[in-house]
Amino acid sequence: MNEDRLRSVYVVGIMVSAYVFWYVLSSLESYLYAIPFALATVFFVVRLRMLTADS
């Protein structure tokens, strides 16, 4: 997978996991269900930063 395509996958992952994180917190008001989506968002941000730091 080339770098541009991988970057778009990470950006979409950030958007989806951040939206689901917000949705779970606003509708269920449960931190237990929101933690995995927060961790996924952080993971995607870190991976994107690592990818863009190399270029």
N, C-alpha and C positions, 0 to 999 in steps of 0.2 A: 504494500500500500504506500503510495507516495505521500510526501509531507503535506501537500495541500489538502488531500482527501482526509488524512488523519487529523489535521487541524479542524476541519469542518465537523468531523465526528466528535471531537472533544468539545467544540462549541455547542453542538446540539445536545450532548450529554450534560453540559453545564446548565443549559436552559431548561431541559426536561427535569433534571433532578432538583434544581432550584424551585421550579414551579410546584413540583410534587411536595417538596419540603414546606413551601408556603401554604399549599392547600391542606396538608395534614395538620399543620399548626392552627390554621384558621377554622377548619371544620371539626376536627376531632379534638383539638386542644390537648393532644397527648404528646409529650416529649419523647416517650418511649418509641413511638412509631416514626417520629421525625428524625431521630438520630441517624439511622442508616442513610437517609437521603442527604443529610448535612455532610456526612462523611463522604458520600459519593460525589457531592459537589466539590468538596475540598480536594478529593483525589483527582477529579477532572481538571481543576484549576492548576494543581501542581504539575500534572502531566503536560498540560498545555504550556505552562511556563518553561518546563524543561525542553519541550520541542521548539519553542520560539527562541530560547536562549542559544541553541545550537546554530540557528540560521543567521 
